[in-house]
Amino acid sequence: MHEVGIMQNTLSMALKQAQASGATQVHELRMRIGAMSGVVPDALTFAFEVLRKDTLAAEAKLEIETVPASCWCARCQTEFPVPDLIYECPQCHEPSVELRRGLELELVSIEVS
Ligand SMILES: [Zn+2]
């Protein structure tokens, strides 16, 4: 389950930020997860609940924002959504090779006190 590794990195990043700002408690972590990142949000939440024990984030909430996948069509110069792994422009039916969104895997912000 690679969600554990991802959560470990994210949490340690958040804790470092919290410590650097002199916080004594982390209330919330916000993450952005792309639909194509291969990460299961539930697995991430589960990993978080295990890993947060005995840290500044022991009482923290994890908010996950999922980003739908979208591709770029070079011919039409538009971005289009990719609902079912069909990388084809709905206007010109050109297959796209450029995934613009959906691979996000990042810590957006933390709330501390
Ligand atoms: Zn197109």
Backbone and ligand atoms as CSV (ligand in chain L), in Angstrom:
chain,resi,resn,atom,element,x,y,z
A,1,MET,N,N,0.846,-1.193,0.000
A,1,MET,CA,C,0.000,0.000,0.000
A,1,MET,C,C,0.880,1.241,0.000
A,2,HIS,N,N,1.052,1.887,-1.128
A,2,HIS,CA,C,1.981,3.015,-1.149
A,2,HIS,C,C,1.390,4.295,-0.559
A,3,GLU,N,N,0.106,4.262,-0.254
A,3,GLU,CA,C,-0.508,5.404,0.428
A,3,GLU,C,C,0.177,5.693,1.764
A,4,VAL,N,N,0.651,4.641,2.443
A,4,VAL,CA,C,1.311,4.833,3.737
A,4,VAL,C,C,2.567,5.688,3.565
A,5,GLY,N,N,3.360,5.360,2.551
A,5,GLY,CA,C,4.587,6.120,2.282
A,5,GLY,C,C,4.281,7.571,1.935
A,6,ILE,N,N,3.248,7.760,1.122
A,6,ILE,CA,C,2.858,9.112,0.710
A,6,ILE,C,C,2.405,9.917,1.928
A,7,MET,N,N,1.614,9.251,2.773
A,7,MET,CA,C,1.093,9.928,3.957
A,7,MET,C,C,2.217,10.254,4.922
A,8,GLN,N,N,3.183,9.337,5.031
A,8,GLN,CA,C,4.328,9.566,5.908
A,8,GLN,C,C,5.079,10.841,5.496
A,9,ASN,N,N,5.338,10.951,4.199
A,9,ASN,CA,C,6.039,12.132,3.681
A,9,ASN,C,C,5.223,13.403,3.902
A,10,THR,N,N,3.945,13.319,3.588
A,10,THR,CA,C,3.066,14.480,3.710
A,10,THR,C,C,2.979,14.933,5.161
A,11,LEU,N,N,2.798,13.963,6.046
A,11,LEU,CA,C,2.667,14.293,7.456
A,11,LEU,C,C,3.965,14.893,7.997
A,12,SER,N,N,5.104,14.338,7.605
A,12,SER,CA,C,6.354,14.885,8.143
A,12,SER,C,C,6.598,16.291,7.605
A,13,MET,N,N,6.164,16.527,6.365
A,13,MET,CA,C,6.257,17.879,5.803
A,13,MET,C,C,5.391,18.847,6.617
A,14,ALA,N,N,4.169,18.417,6.912
A,14,ALA,CA,C,3.230,19.246,7.665
A,14,ALA,C,C,3.762,19.518,9.075
A,15,LEU,N,N,4.342,18.500,9.688
A,15,LEU,CA,C,4.850,18.671,11.047
A,15,LEU,C,C,6.043,19.609,11.088
A,16,LYS,N,N,6.878,19.521,10.044
A,16,LYS,CA,C,8.018,20.430,9.953
A,16,LYS,C,C,7.555,21.874,9.829
A,17,GLN,N,N,6.552,22.072,8.971
A,17,GLN,CA,C,5.978,23.414,8.795
A,17,GLN,C,C,5.397,23.930,10.105
A,18,ALA,N,N,4.681,23.047,10.805
A,18,ALA,CA,C,4.058,23.437,12.064
A,18,ALA,C,C,5.114,23.829,13.092
A,19,GLN,N,N,6.166,23.013,13.183
A,19,GLN,CA,C,7.235,23.300,14.145
A,19,GLN,C,C,7.961,24.591,13.800
A,20,ALA,N,N,8.195,24.795,12.499
A,20,ALA,CA,C,8.880,26.002,12.054
A,20,ALA,C,C,8.092,27.257,12.413
A,21,SER,N,N,6.766,27.150,12.461
A,21,SER,CA,C,5.963,28.326,12.792
A,21,SER,C,C,5.645,28.386,14.288
A,22,GLY,N,N,6.249,27.491,15.053
A,22,GLY,CA,C,6.081,27.522,16.501
A,22,GLY,C,C,4.739,27.018,16.985
A,23,ALA,N,N,4.045,26.265,16.158
A,23,ALA,CA,C,2.721,25.757,16.517
A,23,ALA,C,C,2.839,24.591,17.500
A,24,THR,N,N,1.809,24.428,18.302
A,24,THR,CA,C,1.812,23.301,19.226
A,24,THR,C,C,0.795,22.246,18.820
A,25,GLN,N,N,-0.072,22.619,17.879
A,25,GLN,CA,C,-1.074,21.670,17.422
A,25,GLN,C,C,-1.421,21.883,15.955
A,26,VAL,N,N,-1.606,20.787,15.250
A,26,VAL,CA,C,-2.074,20.853,13.871
A,26,VAL,C,C,-3.548,20.466,13.871
A,27,HIS,N,N,-4.375,21.336,13.294
A,27,HIS,CA,C,-5.819,21.084,13.300
A,27,HIS,C,C,-6.319,20.417,12.025
A,28,GLU,N,N,-5.678,20.776,10.929
A,28,GLU,CA,C,-6.163,20.262,9.659
A,28,GLU,C,C,-5.059,20.210,8.618
A,29,LEU,N,N,-5.108,19.174,7.800
A,29,LEU,CA,C,-4.222,19.062,6.639
A,29,LEU,C,C,-5.111,19.011,5.413
A,30,ARG,N,N,-4.747,19.794,4.401
A,30,ARG,CA,C,-5.495,19.736,3.142
A,30,ARG,C,C,-4.595,19.179,2.058
A,31,MET,N,N,-5.104,18.180,1.367
A,31,MET,CA,C,-4.335,17.599,0.277
A,31,MET,C,C,-5.132,17.644,-1.013
A,32,ARG,N,N,-4.405,17.675,-2.125
A,32,ARG,CA,C,-5.033,17.665,-3.434
A,32,ARG,C,C,-4.561,16.385,-4.148
A,33,ILE,N,N,-5.528,15.582,-4.532
A,33,ILE,CA,C,-5.209,14.287,-5.130
A,33,ILE,C,C,-5.858,14.177,-6.501
A,34,GLY,N,N,-5.059,13.977,-7.514
A,34,GLY,CA,C,-5.586,13.829,-8.863
A,34,GLY,C,C,-6.239,12.476,-9.066
A,35,ALA,N,N,-7.281,12.458,-9.911
A,35,ALA,CA,C,-8.021,11.225,-10.173
A,35,ALA,C,C,-7.138,10.156,-10.823
A,36,MET,N,N,-6.055,10.591,-11.475
A,36,MET,CA,C,-5.181,9.644,-12.163
A,36,MET,C,C,-3.905,9.342,-11.384
A,37,SER,N,N,-3.832,9.815,-10.149
A,37,SER,CA,C,-2.596,9.664,-9.390
A,37,SER,C,C,-2.397,8.235,-8.898
A,38,GLY,N,N,-3.454,7.434,-8.948
A,38,GLY,CA,C,-3.359,6.053,-8.499
A,38,GLY,C,C,-3.476,5.912,-6.995
A,39,VAL,N,N,-3.786,7.024,-6.330
A,39,VAL,CA,C,-3.904,6.996,-4.884
A,39,VAL,C,C,-5.378,6.900,-4.484
A,40,VAL,N,N,-5.653,6.022,-3.537
A,40,VAL,CA,C,-7.027,5.855,-3.054
A,40,VAL,C,C,-7.219,6.739,-1.823
A,41,PRO,N,N,-8.102,7.745,-1.914
A,41,PRO,CA,C,-8.281,8.673,-0.792
A,41,PRO,C,C,-8.610,7.972,0.539
A,42,ASP,N,N,-9.422,6.926,0.496
A,42,ASP,CA,C,-9.768,6.208,1.726
A,42,ASP,C,C,-8.541,5.575,2.373
A,43,ALA,N,N,-7.669,5.041,1.537
A,43,ALA,CA,C,-6.449,4.414,2.043
A,43,ALA,C,C,-5.541,5.465,2.670
A,44,LEU,N,N,-5.552,6.656,2.066
A,44,LEU,CA,C,-4.766,7.765,2.575
A,44,LEU,C,C,-5.290,8.202,3.945
A,45,THR,N,N,-6.593,8.307,4.054
A,45,THR,CA,C,-7.213,8.687,5.322
A,45,THR,C,C,-6.899,7.658,6.404
A,46,PHE,N,N,-6.971,6.402,6.029
A,46,PHE,CA,C,-6.671,5.327,6.977
A,46,PHE,C,C,-5.216,5.421,7.456
A,47,ALA,N,N,-4.312,5.608,6.510
A,47,ALA,CA,C,-2.888,5.734,6.853
A,47,ALA,C,C,-2.676,6.929,7.776
A,48,PHE,N,N,-3.375,8.020,7.482
A,48,PHE,CA,C,-3.259,9.232,8.286
A,48,PHE,C,C,-3.670,8.977,9.733
A,49,GLU,N,N,-4.771,8.254,9.899
A,49,GLU,CA,C,-5.268,7.997,11.251
A,49,GLU,C,C,-4.301,7.151,12.075
A,50,VAL,N,N,-3.546,6.316,11.395
A,50,VAL,CA,C,-2.547,5.498,12.092
A,50,VAL,C,C,-1.300,6.336,12.396
A,51,LEU,N,N,-0.854,7.090,11.397
A,51,LEU,CA,C,0.428,7.804,11.504
A,51,LEU,C,C,0.386,9.053,12.394
A,52,ARG,N,N,-0.787,9.648,12.525
A,52,ARG,CA,C,-0.859,10.916,13.268
A,52,ARG,C,C,-0.696,10.746,14.781
A,53,LYS,N,N,-0.842,9.492,15.272
A,53,LYS,CA,C,-0.737,9.240,16.710
A,53,LYS,C,C,0.573,9.764,17.275
A,54,ASP,N,N,0.490,10.366,18.467
A,54,ASP,CA,C,1.668,10.886,19.169
A,54,ASP,C,C,2.443,11.932,18.375
A,55,THR,N,N,1.744,12.665,17.513
A,55,THR,CA,C,2.386,13.792,16.836
A,55,THR,C,C,1.565,15.043,17.153
A,56,LEU,N,N,2.052,16.182,16.666
A,56,LEU,CA,C,1.304,17.436,16.828
A,56,LEU,C,C,-0.034,17.369,16.090
A,57,ALA,N,N,-0.134,16.403,15.177
A,57,ALA,CA,C,-1.348,16.287,14.368
A,57,ALA,C,C,-2.289,15.190,14.879
A,58,ALA,N,N,-2.084,14.767,16.117
A,58,ALA,CA,C,-2.873,13.663,16.674
A,58,ALA,C,C,-4.383,13.903,16.617
A,59,GLU,N,N,-4.779,15.190,16.672
A,59,GLU,CA,C,-6.210,15.522,16.653
A,59,GLU,C,C,-6.639,16.119,15.321
A,60,ALA,N,N,-5.734,16.094,14.361
A,60,ALA,CA,C,-6.005,16.804,13.105
A,60,ALA,C,C,-6.972,16.069,12.190
A,61,LYS,N,N,-7.628,16.862,11.357
A,61,LYS,CA,C,-8.513,16.330,10.323
A,61,LYS,C,C,-7.734,16.286,9.020
A,62,LEU,N,N,-8.092,15.366,8.169
A,62,LEU,CA,C,-7.490,15.332,6.841
A,62,LEU,C,C,-8.576,15.634,5.812
A,63,GLU,N,N,-8.374,16.728,5.081
A,63,GLU,CA,C,-9.318,17.088,4.020
A,63,GLU,C,C,-8.675,16.751,2.688
A,64,ILE,N,N,-9.373,15.977,1.889
A,64,ILE,CA,C,-8.832,15.606,0.583
A,64,ILE,C,C,-9.705,16.181,-0.517
A,65,GLU,N,N,-9.038,16.932,-1.383
A,65,GLU,CA,C,-9.734,17.502,-2.541
A,65,GLU,C,C,-9.310,16.674,-3.755
A,66,THR,N,N,-10.248,16.084,-4.459
A,66,THR,CA,C,-9.859,15.304,-5.640
A,66,THR,C,C,-9.981,16.161,-6.892
A,67,VAL,N,N,-9.019,15.999,-7.779
A,67,VAL,CA,C,-8.981,16.774,-9.014
A,67,VAL,C,C,-9.299,15.843,-10.176
A,68,PRO,N,N,-10.361,16.134,-10.937
A,68,PRO,CA,C,-10.671,15.275,-12.079
A,68,PRO,C,C,-9.599,15.379,-13.157
A,69,ALA,N,N,-9.439,14.314,-13.905
A,69,ALA,CA,C,-8.419,14.323,-14.959
A,69,ALA,C,C,-8.874,15.156,-16.143
A,70,SER,N,N,-7.933,15.849,-16.771
A,70,SER,CA,C,-8.240,16.525,-18.017
A,70,SER,C,C,-7.020,16.562,-18.917
A,71,CYS,N,N,-7.283,16.546,-20.212
A,71,CYS,CA,C,-6.229,16.538,-21.227
A,71,CYS,C,C,-6.260,17.820,-22.041
A,72,TRP,N,N,-5.145,18.054,-22.725
A,72,TRP,CA,C,-5.005,19.233,-23.568
A,72,TRP,C,C,-5.024,18.809,-25.024
A,73,CYS,N,N,-5.866,19.450,-25.832
A,73,CYS,CA,C,-5.856,19.184,-27.271
A,73,CYS,C,C,-5.074,20.295,-27.962
A,74,ALA,N,N,-3.963,19.907,-28.599
A,74,ALA,CA,C,-3.097,20.888,-29.240
A,74,ALA,C,C,-3.776,21.491,-30.463
A,75,ARG,N,N,-4.619,20.714,-31.116
A,75,ARG,CA,C,-5.274,21.209,-32.326
A,75,ARG,C,C,-6.319,22.277,-32.002
A,76,CYS,N,N,-7.167,22.009,-30.995
A,76,CYS,CA,C,-8.225,22.971,-30.639
A,76,CYS,C,C,-7.779,23.981,-29.592
A,77,GLN,N,N,-6.598,23.762,-29.021
A,77,GLN,CA,C,-6.112,24.629,-27.936
A,77,GLN,C,C,-7.107,24.691,-26.783
A,78,THR,N,N,-7.658,23.557,-26.444
A,78,THR,CA,C,-8.581,23.511,-25.317
A,78,THR,C,C,-8.248,22.334,-24.409
A,79,GLU,N,N,-8.743,22.463,-23.211
A,79,GLU,CA,C,-8.587,21.407,-22.242
A,79,GLU,C,C,-9.925,20.680,-22.166
A,80,PHE,N,N,-9.894,19.359,-22.107
A,80,PHE,CA,C,-11.164,18.630,-22.013
A,80,PHE,C,C,-11.070,17.565,-20.921
A,81,PRO,N,N,-12.191,17.259,-20.298
A,81,PRO,CA,C,-12.168,16.273,-19.211
A,81,PRO,C,C,-12.006,14.851,-19.741
A,82,VAL,N,N,-11.412,14.011,-18.930
A,82,VAL,CA,C,-11.191,12.615,-19.308
A,82,VAL,C,C,-11.955,11.731,-18.332
A,83,PRO,N,N,-13.224,11.459,-18.637
A,83,PRO,CA,C,-14.020,10.726,-17.650
A,83,PRO,C,C,-13.681,9.234,-17.567
A,84,ASP,N,N,-13.386,8.587,-18.684
A,84,ASP,CA,C,-13.214,7.133,-18.667
A,84,ASP,C,C,-11.937,6.668,-19.337
A,85,LEU,N,N,-10.857,7.345,-19.064
A,85,LEU,CA,C,-9.584,6.968,-19.676
A,85,LEU,C,C,-9.617,7.037,-21.191
A,86,ILE,N,N,-10.534,7.878,-21.728
A,86,ILE,CA,C,-10.546,8.090,-23.171
A,86,ILE,C,C,-9.875,9.433,-23.432
A,87,TYR,N,N,-8.683,9.370,-23.962
A,87,TYR,CA,C,-7.890,10.577,-24.161
A,87,TYR,C,C,-8.162,11.138,-25.541
A,88,GLU,N,N,-9.434,11.438,-25.796
A,88,GLU,CA,C,-9.774,11.900,-27.132
A,88,GLU,C,C,-10.542,13.198,-27.040
A,89,CYS,N,N,-10.144,14.171,-27.834
A,89,CYS,CA,C,-10.794,15.474,-27.816
A,89,CYS,C,C,-12.232,15.339,-28.303
A,90,PRO,N,N,-13.196,15.864,-27.526
A,90,PRO,CA,C,-14.605,15.734,-27.936
A,90,PRO,C,C,-14.938,16.556,-29.178
A,91,GLN,N,N,-14.092,17.552,-29.515
A,91,GLN,CA,C,-14.390,18.397,-30.671
A,91,GLN,C,C,-13.827,17.848,-31.970
A,92,CYS,N,N,-12.543,17.491,-31.962
A,92,CYS,CA,C,-11.927,17.051,-33.221
A,92,CYS,C,C,-11.559,15.575,-33.207
A,93,HIS,N,N,-11.776,14.929,-32.060
A,93,HIS,CA,C,-11.498,13.497,-31.902
A,93,HIS,C,C,-10.038,13.117,-32.085
A,94,GLU,N,N,-9.205,14.085,-31.935
A,94,GLU,CA,C,-7.770,13.847,-31.958
A,94,GLU,C,C,-7.379,13.238,-30.600
A,95,PRO,N,N,-6.617,12.150,-30.596
A,95,PRO,CA,C,-6.181,11.635,-29.293
A,95,PRO,C,C,-5.143,12.579,-28.666
A,96,SER,N,N,-5.260,12.787,-27.378
A,96,SER,CA,C,-4.320,13.679,-26.717
A,96,SER,C,C,-3.285,12.876,-25.956
A,97,VAL,N,N,-2.067,13.380,-25.934
A,97,VAL,CA,C,-1.023,12.699,-25.185
A,97,VAL,C,C,-0.619,13.534,-23.979
A,98,GLU,N,N,-1.303,14.653,-23.817
A,98,GLU,CA,C,-0.900,15.550,-22.760
A,98,GLU,C,C,-1.935,15.621,-21.648
A,99,LEU,N,N,-1.630,14.919,-20.569
A,99,LEU,CA,C,-2.511,14.959,-19.418
A,99,LEU,C,C,-2.199,16.236,-18.632
A,100,ARG,N,N,-3.173,17.120,-18.558
A,100,ARG,CA,C,-2.946,18.409,-17.919
A,100,ARG,C,C,-3.207,18.367,-16.426
A,101,ARG,N,N,-4.235,17.618,-16.052
A,101,ARG,CA,C,-4.620,17.546,-14.651
A,101,ARG,C,C,-5.015,16.130,-14.286
A,102,GLY,N,N,-4.874,15.808,-13.023
A,102,GLY,CA,C,-5.295,14.494,-12.577
A,102,GLY,C,C,-4.176,13.713,-11.925
A,103,LEU,N,N,-2.948,14.265,-11.971
A,103,LEU,CA,C,-1.812,13.579,-11.363
A,103,LEU,C,C,-1.355,14.254,-10.070
A,104,GLU,N,N,-2.127,15.213,-9.603
A,104,GLU,CA,C,-1.740,15.951,-8.404
A,104,GLU,C,C,-1.621,15.021,-7.194
A,105,LEU,N,N,-0.645,15.343,-6.374
A,105,LEU,CA,C,-0.458,14.589,-5.149
A,105,LEU,C,C,0.300,15.526,-4.229
A,106,GLU,N,N,-0.431,16.427,-3.577
A,106,GLU,CA,C,0.293,17.452,-2.847
A,106,GLU,C,C,-0.415,17.904,-1.592
A,107,LEU,N,N,0.403,18.432,-0.696
A,107,LEU,CA,C,-0.111,19.056,0.513
A,107,LEU,C,C,-0.440,20.501,0.158
A,108,VAL,N,N,-1.678,20.897,0.312
A,108,VAL,CA,C,-2.100,22.238,-0.079
A,108,VAL,C,C,-1.845,23.230,1.051
A,109,SER,N,N,-2.340,22.892,2.217
A,109,SER,CA,C,-2.163,23.798,3.354
A,109,SER,C,C,-2.364,23.053,4.662
A,110,ILE,N,N,-1.912,23.691,5.736
A,110,ILE,CA,C,-2.179,23.138,7.060
A,110,ILE,C,C,-2.717,24.248,7.952
A,111,GLU,N,N,-3.491,23.832,8.927
A,111,GLU,CA,C,-4.027,24.795,9.869
A,111,GLU,C,C,-3.450,24.438,11.230
A,112,VAL,N,N,-2.818,25.407,11.866
A,112,VAL,CA,C,-2.149,25.131,13.144
A,112,VAL,C,C,-2.510,26.176,14.196
A,113,SER,N,N,-2.153,25.878,15.423
A,113,SER,CA,C,-2.244,26.908,16.461
A,113,SER,C,C,-1.156,26.668,17.486
L,1,ZN,ZN,ZN,-9.402,18.929,-30.441
